[in-house]
Amino acid sequence: MVVAAMAIPAAGSFGFSAPAPSAAASVPQDEKVGAEENVAHTIAGGEGALTLRRAESGYLKAHVTGLKLRPGDVLRISDPSGKESYTYTGQDDLTASPDATGFWAMSVTGDTAVLSLTGQDGGPASPGSTATVDKLTRGYTPAEFKAAQEMQTRSICGSNNYQDVACYQTSNPTEFARTKPVAKLLRNGSSLCTAWRVGTKNRMLTNNHCFTSTAGIEVWFNYQCPTCNGTTSTPTKVLASKVLSTDAGLDYTLFEVNNFDAISSFGYLELDARVPAVGERMYVIGHPAGKLKKLSLKDDQSPSGNCQVRAVRVNGSSSQSDISYMCDTEGGSSGSPVLSGQTHKVIGLHHFGGCPNQGVRIDLVAQKIGHLL
């Protein structure tokens, strides 16, 4: 077995640049969550597995070039247990994340990825089969996350009140039930947003500033703790496949995913195409800072202690396009659904942080995409 490991650079060594905290700032809430490295690892049939490890990283994503497979042979990329595993047959550069020199394989959750070449029957691959990994993207370590977040615009308003979605499974079952259609977006292996299923068809919604082209966009469902403050289950990952509609002024992108059957069981959210009332109870579901899925339901800045709409017709990417609130968010929350606490349907598409935080009015988005749902 070939093992390739590398020490992680100290926090702060990646040249993070972000505006100094400012209560008045409104900034898009996507977030850089990983670093790309140039590597040079080649494996051939019969040579054993190649193990790539980056200590404390949350995921690894390999760029494969020079993939040459004899008939029946396959490239397999998995975690050490084999529970999360992806197989490539030599045609996957046409269907995964292609570029001029190869393709980005699907990420593997955790800090270790195992690459192997095997025959169709599971035995050794032909010595003529080869694969080269020339680039690797890995998730930030906890220390790197902390360093990056300290330089971000403040979007935790007061104390941080969001919690793992499972913490509300018993106390707020209706809100908890709405968390399943929400997914984490991994963009090009190094930055993230949030997205969610809208309507019964193969449709998902996120921000325009998150992406306008589907190349390299992974969608992670079920990236959450099964119990309150527990450990994560293995996410279900699919690739974004087609942009159906996108608009910079309303900061939305509507898109499809491949392998829709794999994620259809997670359900969907519905739009509440109206201007909500000031003071209306609301909540936000997303992946702040790329964390396991959180539900932002409580707000220590409001008299009721619950998240509520602070203002409507607030200027956003367009004039009077947004609603605002003090519900806690962080980088990575971009694209999160903002739901009414009355109808439990979506009233906003979160995109800006800064306390107050802001979401695009969903009534305006619905006018653009309603015929596509």
C-alpha positions in Angstrom: 0.0 0.0 0.0 1.3 3.4 -0.9 0.5 6.1 1.7 0.8 9.8 0.9 0.4 12.2 3.8 1.3 15.8 4.4 1.5 18.0 7.4 -1.2 20.7 7.5 0.1 24.3 7.4 -0.5 26.4 10.4 -3.7 28.4 10.6 -3.5 31.7 8.8 -0.9 30.5 6.3 -3.4 30.5 3.4 -3.6 34.3 3.1 -7.3 34.6 4.2 -8.6 38.0 3.3 -12.0 39.3 4.5 -13.4 42.6 5.7 -13.0 43.6 9.3 -16.2 42.9 11.3 -18.8 45.5 10.9 -22.3 45.5 12.2 -23.4 47.6 9.2 -21.9 45.4 6.5 -24.0 43.2 4.2 -21.9 40.6 2.4 -22.7 37.4 0.5 -22.5 34.4 2.9 -20.7 31.7 0.9 -17.5 30.5 2.5 -14.1 29.1 1.5 -13.7 25.8 3.3 -10.8 24.1 1.8 -7.4 24.3 0.0 -6.2 22.9 -3.3 -2.8 21.3 -3.5 -0.7 20.1 -6.5 0.4 16.5 -6.0 1.9 13.7 -8.2 0.7 10.2 -7.4 0.3 7.5 -10.0 -1.0 3.9 -9.4 -1.0 1.0 -11.8 -2.9 -2.3 -11.8 -1.4 -4.8 -9.4 0.5 -2.2 -7.3 -1.9 -2.0 -4.4 -3.9 0.9 -3.1 -3.0 4.6 -2.8 -4.0 6.1 0.5 -4.2 9.9 0.7 -4.5 11.5 4.2 -4.7 15.0 5.4 -5.1 15.0 9.2 -8.2 16.7 10.6 -9.6 17.5 7.2 -13.4 17.0 6.7 -13.1 15.7 3.2 -10.7 14.9 0.3 -11.4 15.4 -3.4 -9.0 14.1 -6.0 -8.4 15.3 -9.5 -7.7 12.4 -11.8 -5.8 12.7 -15.0 -4.3 10.1 -17.4 -7.0 7.5 -16.5 -6.3 4.5 -18.7 -8.3 1.4 -17.9 -8.2 -2.0 -19.7 -11.6 -3.5 -20.5 -13.3 -4.5 -17.2 -11.0 -2.6 -14.9 -12.3 0.2 -12.7 -10.9 3.0 -10.5 -12.4 3.0 -7.0 -12.1 5.9 -4.6 -13.5 5.3 -1.1 -13.1 6.0 2.6 -11.0 3.5 4.5 -14.0 1.5 5.6 -15.4 1.3 2.0 -18.8 2.6 3.3 -18.6 5.7 1.1 -17.3 4.5 -2.3 -17.3 5.8 -5.9 -16.4 3.8 -9.0 -15.0 5.2 -12.3 -14.9 3.2 -15.5 -12.9 5.5 -17.9 -15.9 7.3 -19.3 -16.6 9.3 -16.1 -14.6 12.3 -17.3 -17.6 12.9 -19.5 -20.2 12.7 -16.7 -18.4 13.8 -13.5 -16.6 17.2 -13.4 -14.6 17.3 -16.6 -11.9 19.8 -17.6 -9.1 19.9 -20.2 -6.8 17.4 -18.4 -9.1 15.0 -16.5 -11.9 15.2 -14.0 -12.6 15.9 -10.3 -13.8 12.8 -8.6 -16.6 12.9 -6.0 -15.3 14.0 -2.6 -14.8 11.4 0.2 -16.0 12.5 3.7 -13.3 12.3 6.3 -9.5 12.9 6.3 -8.5 9.8 4.3 -9.2 8.6 0.8 -8.2 5.2 -0.7 -7.7 4.8 -4.4 -7.4 1.4 -6.0 -7.5 -0.2 -9.4 -9.4 -3.5 -9.6 -10.7 -5.9 -12.2 -14.4 -6.4 -13.0 -14.5 -9.5 -10.7 -12.9 -7.6 -7.8 -9.5 -9.1 -8.4 -6.3 -7.3 -9.5 -6.5 -4.9 -12.4 -4.3 -5.3 -15.5 -0.8 -3.8 -15.1 -1.7 -1.7 -18.1 -4.4 0.2 -16.2 -3.1 3.4 -14.6 -4.4 6.5 -12.9 -2.7 9.7 -11.8 -3.8 12.2 -9.1 -2.3 15.6 -9.9 -4.4 17.8 -7.6 -6.1 17.3 -4.3 -8.6 19.5 -2.5 -9.0 19.0 1.2 -11.2 20.6 3.9 -9.8 23.1 6.4 -8.8 21.9 9.8 -10.7 23.2 12.8 -7.9 25.7 13.5 -8.0 27.0 9.9 -11.8 27.4 10.1 -11.4 29.4 13.3 -8.8 31.6 11.8 -11.0 32.3 8.7 -14.1 33.0 10.7 -12.5 35.5 13.0 -12.0 37.7 10.0 -15.5 37.4 8.6 -18.3 40.0 8.9 -20.2 39.3 12.0 -23.5 37.4 11.4 -24.0 35.8 14.8 -26.3 38.4 16.3 -25.8 38.4 20.0 -25.2 34.9 21.3 -25.1 32.0 18.8 -28.5 30.4 19.1 -28.5 27.9 16.2 -28.4 24.2 17.0 -28.1 20.8 15.3 -31.4 20.1 13.6 -31.9 17.0 15.7 -32.1 19.1 18.8 -35.5 20.2 17.7 -36.9 16.8 16.7 -39.1 16.5 19.8 -39.8 20.1 20.8 -40.4 21.4 17.2 -41.4 18.5 15.0 -42.9 20.6 12.3 -39.8 22.7 11.9 -37.6 19.6 12.1 -39.5 18.0 9.3 -38.6 20.9 7.0 -34.9 20.3 7.4 -34.6 17.2 5.3 -34.7 18.8 1.9 -31.8 21.1 2.7 -28.4 20.2 1.5 -24.8 21.4 1.6 -23.1 22.6 -1.6 -19.4 22.0 -2.2 -18.2 24.2 -5.0 -15.0 23.1 -6.8 -13.8 21.3 -3.8 -12.9 24.4 -1.7 -16.0 26.6 -1.0 -19.6 26.1 0.0 -23.1 27.3 0.1 -26.5 25.8 1.0 -29.2 24.6 -1.3 -32.7 23.0 -1.0 -35.2 21.0 -3.0 -38.2 23.1 -4.1 -41.4 21.4 -5.4 -41.9 17.8 -6.4 -39.7 17.8 -9.5 -35.9 17.6 -9.8 -35.5 21.2 -8.8 -33.1 22.9 -6.3 -32.5 26.5 -5.3 -29.5 28.4 -4.1 -27.9 31.8 -4.7 -26.6 33.2 -8.0 -23.4 34.2 -6.3 -22.9 30.6 -5.3 -22.7 29.4 -8.9 -24.1 29.9 -12.4 -22.4 26.8 -13.9 -22.8 23.3 -12.6 -19.2 22.2 -13.2 -17.7 20.9 -10.0 -20.8 21.4 -7.8 -21.5 18.6 -5.3 -24.8 18.5 -3.4 -24.7 16.7 0.0 -28.0 15.6 1.6 -28.3 14.2 5.1 -25.1 15.9 6.3 -26.3 16.2 9.8 -26.2 14.7 13.3 -28.8 12.0 13.8 -29.0 13.0 17.5 -28.6 16.4 19.2 -24.9 17.2 19.4 -24.1 13.8 18.2 -22.0 12.5 15.3 -22.8 12.7 11.6 -24.2 9.9 9.3 -22.8 9.4 5.9 -24.1 12.0 3.5 -25.8 11.2 0.2 -23.9 13.0 -2.6 -25.0 13.9 -6.1 -23.7 16.3 -8.7 -25.5 19.4 -10.0 -26.3 18.7 -13.6 -28.1 21.7 -15.3 -28.9 25.4 -14.5 -32.5 26.1 -15.3 -32.7 29.8 -14.4 -30.4 32.2 -12.7 -30.6 36.0 -11.9 -27.9 38.2 -10.3 -30.4 40.9 -9.3 -32.5 38.5 -7.3 -29.4 36.4 -6.4 -30.9 33.0 -7.2 -30.0 29.9 -9.2 -32.5 27.1 -10.0 -30.9 23.9 -11.0 -31.2 20.1 -11.4 -29.1 17.3 -10.1 -28.1 13.9 -11.6 -29.3 10.7 -9.9 -32.4 12.4 -8.7 -33.8 9.1 -7.4 -31.0 9.0 -4.8 -32.3 12.2 -3.1 -36.0 12.2 -3.9 -36.8 10.6 -0.5 -35.6 13.7 1.4 -38.7 15.6 0.4 -39.2 19.2 -0.7 -40.1 22.7 0.5 -42.9 24.9 -0.8 -42.8 28.6 -1.7 -45.0 31.1 0.2 -45.1 33.8 -2.5 -46.0 36.8 -0.5 -44.4 39.7 1.4 -44.2 38.5 5.0 -45.4 40.7 7.9 -42.9 42.6 10.0 -42.6 40.7 13.3 -43.7 37.4 11.7 -42.0 34.4 13.3 -39.5 32.7 11.0 -36.5 30.3 10.9 -33.5 29.5 8.8 -32.1 26.0 7.9 -28.6 25.7 6.5 -24.9 24.8 6.8 -23.3 27.8 8.5 -19.5 27.6 8.2 -19.9 24.2 6.4 -21.0 22.6 9.6 -23.5 19.8 10.0 -27.0 21.1 9.3 -28.3 23.7 11.7 -31.7 25.1 12.5 -31.7 28.8 13.5 -35.0 29.2 15.4 -34.2 31.3 18.4 -33.1 34.9 18.5 -31.9 36.6 21.7 -32.1 40.0 20.0 -36.0 39.9 19.7 -38.4 40.4 22.6 -40.1 37.0 22.0 -36.8 35.1 21.9 -37.7 33.7 18.5 -36.4 34.6 15.1 -38.7 37.1 13.4 -38.9 39.3 10.3 -37.3 42.6 11.2 -38.1 44.5 8.0 -39.4 44.0 4.5 -38.6 45.7 1.1 -35.0 46.1 2.2 -32.4 46.9 -0.5 -30.3 43.9 -1.4 -28.8 43.0 -4.8 -31.8 44.9 -6.2 -33.9 47.8 -4.7 -36.4 46.6 -2.0 -35.7 43.0 -2.9 -35.0 41.6 0.6 -36.3 40.9 4.0 -34.1 41.3 7.1 -33.8 39.4 10.4 -31.4 38.9 13.3 -31.5 35.1 13.1 -28.0 33.7 13.4 -26.1 32.7 10.2 -22.5 32.4 9.1 -20.5 32.1 5.9 -21.8 29.0 4.1 -25.4 29.9 4.9 -25.9 31.5 1.5 -28.8 29.8 -0.3 -30.5 28.7 2.9 -34.3 28.7 3.0 -36.0 31.3 5.3 -39.3 29.8 6.4 -42.4 31.3 7.9 -43.2 30.1 11.4 -46.9 30.3 10.5 -47.1 28.5 7.2 -43.8 26.6 7.3 -43.2 27.5 3.7 -40.3 29.5 2.3 -40.6 33.3 2.4 -36.9 34.2 1.7 -33.7 33.0 0.1 -30.9 33.9 2.5 -27.9 35.6 0.9 -26.4 38.4 3.0 -24.9 38.5 6.5 -24.1 41.5 8.7 -26.6 41.7 11.6 -29.2 42.3 10.4 -28.9 39.4 8.0 -30.9 39.4 4.7 -32.8 37.0 2.4 -34.2 37.7 -1.1 -38.0 38.0 -1.0 -39.3 34.6 -2.4 -42.4 36.3 -3.9 -40.0 38.0 -6.4 -38.1 34.8 -7.1 -41.4 32.9 -7.6 -42.4 35.3 -10.4 -39.3 34.2 -12.2 -39.3 30.4 -11.7 -42.9 29.5 -10.9 -43.4 28.1 -14.5 -40.4 25.8 -14.0 -41.5 24.1 -10.8 
